Structure formats: structure tokens, C-alpha cells
């Protein structure tokens, strides 16, 4: 499985994981000219901007360690744009990471890190 296939598989696993825990998926692969957010979901009074990181091993670090400062800043900018465009008010916002570890293309571990970083 190449990196694109691995990423898409990871995003599908993450989406199902969230749905099974009561999240409502608002957007998947939300793209604008200056960035993208893998999943935007809502639960309770929170809008969650979620980055999915998927790896086949921890050899070069855990999936969540792959989220760079540059990528975090891009996610924040896209989230700000989304909030303004959708005119969202009276909601809380947070940035989560879903870290997925695969073993022979099968799910080995999934970790949901809420409030993984702040604006």
C-alpha cells in the first residue's frame, strides 16, 4: 500500500471510529487553496478539526509525532477560514489528532488525542 492509499485507509478508519463514538462528520478532506483538514466533526458543543496520521510502524516515530509545526499552522489557518465562511457562533473549537498504527495493512492501534494542539 502506497502512502496515498495508506492515508485514505487511515482517514476511513478514523471517520468510522468517530461515528461509533457519537461524532457527526461535517466534512472529510476539506480543502482550500492554502491547506486541508482531514476531518471536521461535531460532538456536543464542539467543532473538532482532526488531523489523521497513519503509519505502518513506529520505526521513525509515532504517527502523532509526524505532525509538524508547519502543518499545525496550516490546519489552524484552514480552521479559521472554515469558521468564518460557515459563520459558526456559539460553539467551542478544538484541534485533535487521530494516530493510527497498521500492521500488515490491518488496524493495530488507534489513538484519539483531543486538544492535541492549540491556536
C-alpha positions in Angstrom: 0.0 0.0 0.0 1.5 3.4 -1.0 1.3 6.5 1.2 -1.8 7.9 -0.5 -3.6 4.5 -0.1 -2.4 4.3 3.5 -3.6 7.9 4.2 -7.1 7.3 2.7 -7.4 4.0 4.6 -6.4 5.8 7.8 -9.0 8.5 7.2 -11.7 6.0 6.6 -10.8 4.2 9.8 -10.7 7.5 11.7 -14.1 8.5 10.3 -15.7 5.2 11.4 -14.1 5.5 14.8 -15.5 8.9 15.3 -19.0 8.0 14.1 -19.0 5.0 16.5 -18.3 7.4 19.4 -21.1 9.8 18.6 -19.4 12.4 16.4 -21.2 13.8 13.4 -18.9 14.2 10.5 -19.3 17.6 8.9 -16.5 17.5 6.3 -13.9 15.0 5.1 -10.9 16.2 3.2 -11.9 19.8 3.4 -9.6 21.7 1.0 -8.9 25.3 0.3 -6.1 26.8 -1.8 -3.8 27.1 1.3 -4.4 23.9 3.1 -6.6 21.0 4.1 -8.2 19.4 7.1 -8.7 15.6 7.1 -11.9 15.6 9.1 -14.2 18.2 10.6 -16.6 16.7 13.1 -19.1 17.9 15.8 -19.9 16.4 19.2 -21.8 18.1 21.9 -21.0 21.8 21.6 -17.5 21.3 19.9 -16.4 21.6 16.4 -13.3 19.4 16.1 -10.7 19.9 13.4 -9.0 16.5 13.1 -5.7 15.5 11.5 -5.3 11.8 10.8 -1.8 10.4 10.9 -1.2 6.8 9.8 2.0 4.7 10.0 3.0 1.1 9.4 5.4 1.1 12.2 6.9 3.3 14.9 10.4 2.9 13.5 10.7 6.6 12.6 8.4 7.8 15.4 4.8 7.5 16.3 2.1 8.7 13.9 1.2 11.7 16.1 4.9 12.8 16.1 4.6 13.3 12.3 2.5 16.4 12.8 4.9 19.3 12.2 4.6 22.8 13.4 4.2 23.9 9.8 1.2 21.5 9.3 -0.4 22.6 12.6 -0.2 26.2 11.5 -1.8 25.4 8.2 -4.6 23.5 9.9 -5.3 26.4 12.2 -5.5 28.8 9.2 -7.9 26.5 7.4 -10.0 26.1 10.5 -10.2 29.9 10.9 -11.3 30.2 7.3 -14.0 27.4 7.8 -15.4 29.1 11.0 -15.7 32.4 9.2 -17.1 31.0 6.0 -19.7 28.9 7.8 -20.4 31.8 10.2 -20.2 29.5 13.2 -21.0 31.0 16.5 -21.8 29.7 20.0 -19.6 26.6 19.6 -16.3 25.6 21.1 -13.4 24.6 18.8 -10.5 22.2 19.3 -7.8 20.5 17.3 -7.5 16.7 17.6 -5.2 14.1 16.2 -6.1 10.5 15.4 -3.0 8.4 15.3 -3.3 5.1 13.5 -0.8 2.3 13.5 -1.2 -0.5 11.0 0.3 -4.0 10.9 0.2 -5.7 7.5 -2.5 -3.2 6.4 -4.7 -4.1 9.4 -5.5 -1.8 12.3 -3.1 -2.4 15.1 -3.8 0.7 17.2 -5.9 3.8 17.1 -5.3 6.7 19.4 -7.6 9.8 19.6 -5.7 12.8 21.1 -8.2 15.5 22.0 -6.9 19.1 22.2 -3.6 17.9 20.6 -2.6 21.4 20.0 -3.9 24.9 20.5 -4.2 28.0 18.4 
